[in-house]
Amino acid sequence: MRDSWKLIALGALALGLIALFMTIDGSGNWDYILPRRSRKIVAILLTGAAISLSTVVFQTLTNNKILTPTLIGLVSMYLLLQTGIVFLFGSTVLTSMAKNMQFALAVGLMVLFAGVLYKLLFKREGNHLYFLLLVGIICGTFFSSIASFMQMLLDPNDFLIVQDKMFASFNNMNTDVLMIAVALVLLVLSYFYRDFKYLDVMALGKEHAVNLGVPHERITKRLLVAVALLVAVSTALVGPVTFLGLLVSNVAYRMLGTFRHAVVIPGTILISIVALVGGQLIVERVFTFSTTLSVILNFIGGIYFLYLLLKESKTT
C-alpha cells in the first residue's frame, strides 16, 4: 500500500508538471502552442520510458546499480555516425537529409552494431556479461576517439552542426519520426513483455535464478536485445542523455525502498518524466534556451555518479 501511494504521488507530480508545461504562457494561441508542446511531451514520455526501462533491466542483468546501457557503445556509435556524415560529405548533406532517413540510419546502425557484438560474445561459454561490458567500453572509447579526431579537423561551421547532435533536444520534433519511434517502442515492449516477469528472480543472481527454474541464458539474451533497441530508438530520436538512466534508477530505488520491478519500473519512468519535464521547463523559462536539458542532466548525473562510486568504495 505504501508503494502504491508513492507511485500515485509521483504520477500526480508528473501530471502536474505536464499540465504546467502545456499551459504556461499560452496567451490564447492554443492552436499553435498545443500541437508543438504536445510533440515535446510525447517525445519526453517516450524517451523517459525507454531510457528508464532499459537502465533498470540492464542493471538487473549485470547486478550492478552504477552501470548503464551506454557502456556498450551505442551512444558513441551514434555520435560517430553524425560526425562521419559531416566529415565525409559536409554539413549540408546532414542538414538536408530527411529526418526520417536520419532516424532510420541511426537506429539501423546502432542495432546492427549491437547485433554483431551480441552474436560474437554469446558464442562464449560462461559469464559473458562482464566480457560484453569490457568490449563495449573499448568499442565506445574507440568510436569516441575517432569522432573526436574528425571533429578536430572540421570547419568551425560544420562543427556547430555536429555539436547540435551531441546533446539531446526536444525542439522541432518531426511528427513522422516521433510516431515511428512510438510504434517501435510499443512493438519492443509487446514482444519482450513476457520476459520482464523474470527480473525479480534474475536480480538474485544467475545461480539462484537457474535453481528456481528460470532459463537464465535465454532470458538474458532476449532482454539485452530489448535494451539495445530501446537505447537505439531513444538516442536516434532526441540524442544522447548519458546519465539520465543512472540518476532516475538510483533515485527510484532509494525513494521506493523496494527491489520489486513491478514497483521500481513504473516509479523510475515517473521520476524520469518529472526530471525531463521539470528540466525542460527550467531550460525554457529560466535559462531561456541558453543551455540544453542534457547538459543539466549530465551535470547532476555526473555528480551523483561520483557520489555512488565514493559510497561503494567506502562500503567495500
C-alpha positions as CSV (number, residue, x, y, z in Angstrom):
1,M,0.0,0.0,0.0
2,R,2.9,2.4,0.8
3,D,4.4,1.7,-2.6
4,S,1.1,2.4,-4.3
5,W,0.8,5.8,-2.6
6,K,4.4,6.7,-3.6
7,L,3.6,5.9,-7.2
8,I,0.3,7.9,-7.1
9,A,2.2,10.9,-5.7
10,L,4.9,10.6,-8.4
11,G,2.1,10.3,-11.1
12,A,0.3,13.3,-9.7
13,L,3.6,15.3,-9.8
14,A,4.3,14.2,-13.3
15,L,0.8,15.1,-14.5
16,G,1.0,18.5,-12.7
17,L,4.3,19.3,-14.5
18,I,2.9,18.2,-17.8
19,A,-0.2,20.4,-17.4
20,L,2.1,23.3,-16.4
21,F,4.3,22.8,-19.4
22,M,1.3,22.6,-21.7
23,T,-0.4,25.8,-20.5
24,I,2.3,28.2,-19.2
25,D,2.4,31.5,-21.1
26,G,-0.3,30.2,-23.5
27,S,-1.6,33.7,-24.2
28,G,-4.6,32.2,-26.1
29,N,-2.6,30.9,-29.0
30,W,-3.6,27.4,-28.3
31,D,-3.9,26.3,-32.0
32,Y,-0.2,27.0,-32.4
33,I,1.1,26.2,-28.9
34,L,-0.7,22.9,-28.1
35,P,0.5,20.9,-31.1
36,R,4.1,22.0,-30.7
37,R,4.2,21.3,-26.9
38,S,2.3,18.0,-27.4
39,R,5.1,16.7,-29.6
40,K,7.6,17.6,-27.0
41,I,5.6,15.9,-24.3
42,V,5.2,12.7,-26.3
43,A,8.9,12.7,-27.0
44,I,9.7,13.2,-23.3
45,L,7.3,10.4,-22.3
46,L,8.8,8.1,-24.9
47,T,12.4,8.9,-24.0
48,G,11.9,8.7,-20.3
49,A,10.1,5.3,-20.5
50,A,12.7,3.9,-22.9
51,I,15.8,5.0,-21.0
52,S,14.4,4.2,-17.6
53,L,13.2,0.7,-18.6
54,S,16.5,-0.1,-20.4
55,T,18.6,1.1,-17.5
56,V,16.7,-0.9,-14.8
57,V,16.8,-4.1,-16.9
58,F,20.5,-3.6,-17.7
59,Q,21.3,-3.0,-14.0
60,T,19.4,-6.1,-13.0
61,L,21.1,-8.3,-15.6
62,T,24.6,-7.1,-14.5
63,N,23.6,-7.0,-10.8
64,N,25.2,-3.5,-10.5
65,K,23.4,-0.2,-9.8
66,I,26.1,2.1,-11.2
67,L,26.1,0.7,-14.8
68,T,24.0,2.0,-17.7
69,P,23.4,0.6,-21.2
70,T,25.5,3.4,-22.7
71,L,28.6,1.4,-21.7
72,I,28.0,-1.0,-24.6
73,G,29.0,1.8,-27.0
74,L,25.7,2.6,-28.8
75,V,25.8,6.3,-27.9
76,S,29.4,6.6,-29.2
77,M,28.3,4.9,-32.4
78,Y,25.6,7.5,-32.8
79,L,28.0,10.3,-32.4
80,L,30.5,8.7,-34.7
81,L,27.7,8.4,-37.4
82,Q,26.7,12.1,-37.1
83,T,30.4,13.2,-37.2
84,G,31.3,10.9,-40.0
85,I,28.5,12.1,-42.3
86,V,29.6,15.8,-41.8
87,F,33.3,14.9,-42.1
88,L,32.9,12.9,-45.3
89,F,30.1,14.7,-47.1
90,G,29.7,18.1,-45.5
91,S,27.2,19.6,-43.1
92,T,24.8,20.4,-46.0
93,V,24.2,16.6,-46.5
94,L,23.2,16.2,-42.9
95,T,21.0,19.2,-42.7
96,S,19.3,18.5,-45.9
97,M,18.8,14.8,-45.2
98,A,15.2,13.9,-44.3
99,K,14.7,13.3,-40.6
100,N,13.1,10.0,-41.3
101,M,16.2,8.9,-43.1
102,Q,18.5,10.2,-40.3
103,F,16.4,8.3,-37.8
104,A,16.3,5.1,-39.7
105,L,20.1,5.2,-40.4
106,A,21.0,5.9,-36.8
107,V,18.7,3.2,-35.4
108,G,19.8,0.7,-38.1
109,L,23.5,1.3,-37.5
110,M,23.2,1.1,-33.7
111,V,21.1,-2.1,-33.8
112,L,23.5,-3.6,-36.3
113,F,26.5,-2.9,-34.0
114,A,24.6,-4.3,-31.0
115,G,23.6,-7.4,-33.0
116,V,27.2,-8.1,-34.2
117,L,28.5,-7.5,-30.6
118,Y,25.9,-9.9,-29.1
119,K,26.4,-12.5,-31.8
120,L,30.2,-12.6,-31.2
121,L,30.0,-12.6,-27.4
122,F,27.1,-15.0,-27.0
123,K,29.2,-17.8,-28.6
124,R,31.4,-17.7,-25.5
125,E,30.7,-20.0,-22.6
126,G,30.4,-18.8,-19.1
127,N,29.7,-15.4,-17.7
128,H,29.6,-13.3,-20.9
129,L,28.0,-10.2,-19.5
130,Y,31.3,-8.8,-18.0
131,F,33.1,-9.5,-21.2
132,L,30.3,-7.7,-23.0
133,L,30.8,-4.7,-20.8
134,L,34.6,-4.8,-21.4
135,V,34.3,-5.0,-25.2
136,G,31.5,-2.4,-25.1
137,I,33.7,0.1,-23.2
138,I,36.6,-0.5,-25.6
139,C,34.4,0.0,-28.7
140,G,32.8,3.1,-27.2
141,T,36.2,4.6,-26.4
142,F,37.4,3.7,-29.9
143,F,34.3,5.3,-31.6
144,S,34.6,8.4,-29.4
145,S,38.3,8.8,-30.2
146,I,37.6,8.6,-34.0
147,A,34.7,11.0,-33.7
148,S,36.9,13.5,-31.6
149,F,39.6,13.2,-34.2
150,M,37.2,14.0,-37.0
151,Q,35.7,16.9,-35.1
152,M,39.2,18.5,-34.7
153,L,39.5,18.6,-38.5
154,L,36.1,20.0,-39.2
155,D,35.4,23.5,-40.3
156,P,34.0,25.6,-37.3
157,N,30.7,26.0,-39.1
158,D,30.4,22.2,-39.7
159,F,31.4,21.5,-36.1
160,L,28.5,23.6,-34.9
161,I,26.2,21.3,-36.8
162,V,27.8,18.2,-35.2
163,Q,27.7,19.9,-31.8
164,D,23.9,20.1,-32.0
165,K,23.7,16.4,-32.4
166,M,25.9,15.8,-29.3
167,F,23.1,16.9,-27.0
168,A,19.5,15.8,-26.6
169,S,16.9,18.2,-27.9
170,F,13.1,18.0,-27.8
171,N,12.6,21.0,-30.0
172,N,11.2,20.9,-33.5
173,M,10.3,17.2,-33.4
174,N,9.3,15.7,-36.7
175,T,5.8,14.1,-36.2
176,D,6.6,11.3,-38.6
177,V,9.8,10.3,-36.8
178,L,8.0,10.6,-33.5
179,M,5.2,8.3,-34.5
180,I,7.7,5.8,-35.9
181,A,9.6,5.9,-32.6
182,V,6.4,5.4,-30.6
183,A,5.5,2.4,-32.8
184,L,8.9,0.8,-32.4
185,V,9.0,1.2,-28.6
186,L,5.5,-0.3,-28.3
187,L,6.5,-3.2,-30.6
188,V,9.6,-3.9,-28.4
189,L,7.5,-3.8,-25.2
190,S,4.8,-6.0,-26.6
191,Y,7.3,-8.6,-27.8
192,F,9.5,-8.7,-24.7
193,Y,6.8,-8.0,-22.1
194,R,6.6,-11.6,-21.0
195,D,10.3,-11.7,-20.2
196,F,10.1,-8.9,-17.7
197,K,8.3,-11.1,-15.1
198,Y,11.7,-12.9,-14.6
199,L,13.5,-9.8,-13.5
200,D,12.8,-10.2,-9.7
201,V,14.3,-13.7,-9.8
202,M,17.2,-12.7,-12.0
203,A,18.2,-10.0,-9.6
204,L,19.1,-12.7,-7.1
205,G,21.9,-13.8,-9.4
206,K,22.5,-16.5,-12.0
207,E,22.8,-19.4,-9.7
208,H,19.6,-18.7,-7.8
209,A,17.7,-17.9,-11.0
210,V,18.7,-21.2,-12.5
211,N,17.9,-23.2,-9.3
212,L,14.4,-21.6,-9.4
213,G,13.8,-22.8,-12.9
214,V,14.5,-19.6,-14.9
215,P,16.1,-20.1,-18.3
216,H,18.8,-17.5,-17.5
217,E,20.9,-17.6,-20.7
218,R,17.9,-17.3,-23.0
219,I,16.1,-14.5,-21.0
220,T,19.4,-12.6,-20.6
221,K,19.9,-12.6,-24.4
222,R,16.4,-11.5,-25.1
223,L,16.4,-8.7,-22.6
224,L,19.8,-7.4,-23.8
225,V,18.3,-7.2,-27.3
226,A,15.3,-5.2,-25.9
227,V,17.8,-2.9,-24.0
228,A,19.7,-2.3,-27.3
229,L,16.6,-1.5,-29.2
230,L,15.2,0.9,-26.6
231,V,18.5,2.8,-26.3
232,A,18.9,3.0,-30.1
233,V,15.4,4.4,-30.6
234,S,15.6,7.0,-27.8
235,T,19.1,8.1,-28.8
236,A,18.2,8.4,-32.5
237,L,15.0,10.3,-31.6
238,V,16.3,13.1,-29.3
239,G,20.1,12.5,-29.0
240,P,22.2,11.1,-26.1
241,V,21.2,11.7,-22.5
242,T,24.1,9.8,-20.8
243,F,23.4,10.0,-17.1
244,L,19.5,10.1,-17.0
245,G,19.0,6.4,-16.5
246,L,21.7,6.1,-13.8
247,L,20.2,9.1,-12.0
248,V,16.5,8.2,-12.0
249,S,17.0,4.5,-11.4
250,N,19.1,5.0,-8.2
251,V,16.7,7.7,-7.0
252,A,13.8,5.3,-7.6
253,Y,15.4,2.5,-5.6
254,R,16.1,4.9,-2.7
255,M,12.7,6.6,-2.8
256,L,10.6,3.4,-3.1
257,G,12.7,1.3,-0.8
258,T,12.0,-1.9,-2.7
259,F,13.6,-4.1,-5.4
260,R,10.3,-5.4,-6.9
261,H,10.4,-4.5,-10.5
262,A,6.6,-4.1,-10.7
263,V,7.1,-1.0,-8.5
264,V,10.6,0.1,-9.5
265,I,10.0,0.2,-13.2
266,P,6.9,2.5,-13.2
267,G,8.5,4.5,-10.4
268,T,11.7,5.0,-12.4
269,I,9.6,6.0,-15.5
270,L,7.6,8.6,-13.5
271,I,10.8,10.0,-11.9
272,S,12.3,10.3,-15.4
273,I,9.3,12.1,-16.7
274,V,9.4,14.5,-13.7
275,A,13.1,15.1,-14.4
276,L,12.7,15.7,-18.1
277,V,9.6,17.9,-18.0
278,G,10.9,19.9,-15.0
279,G,14.3,20.2,-16.6
280,Q,12.7,21.4,-19.9
281,L,10.7,24.0,-18.0
282,I,13.9,25.3,-16.4
283,V,15.7,25.4,-19.8
284,E,12.9,27.3,-21.4
285,R,11.7,29.6,-18.6
286,V,14.8,30.1,-16.5
287,F,17.8,29.8,-18.9
288,T,15.7,30.9,-22.0
289,F,17.3,28.2,-24.2
290,S,20.9,29.3,-23.3
291,T,21.7,25.8,-22.4
292,T,20.3,22.3,-23.2
293,L,18.5,19.8,-21.0
294,S,21.1,17.1,-21.4
295,V,23.8,19.5,-20.1
296,I,21.9,19.9,-16.9
297,L,21.0,16.3,-16.5
298,N,24.6,15.1,-17.3
299,F,26.0,17.6,-14.8
300,I,23.7,16.4,-12.0
301,G,24.0,12.8,-13.1
302,G,27.8,13.0,-13.2
303,I,27.9,14.4,-9.6
304,Y,25.6,11.7,-8.5
305,F,27.7,9.0,-10.2
306,L,30.8,10.2,-8.4
307,Y,28.8,10.0,-5.1
308,L,27.8,6.4,-5.9
309,L,31.4,5.5,-6.6
310,L,32.6,7.0,-3.4
311,K,29.8,5.3,-1.5
312,E,30.6,1.9,-3.0
313,S,34.3,2.3,-2.2
314,K,33.5,3.1,1.5
315,T,31.2,0.1,1.8
316,T,33.9,-2.2,0.3
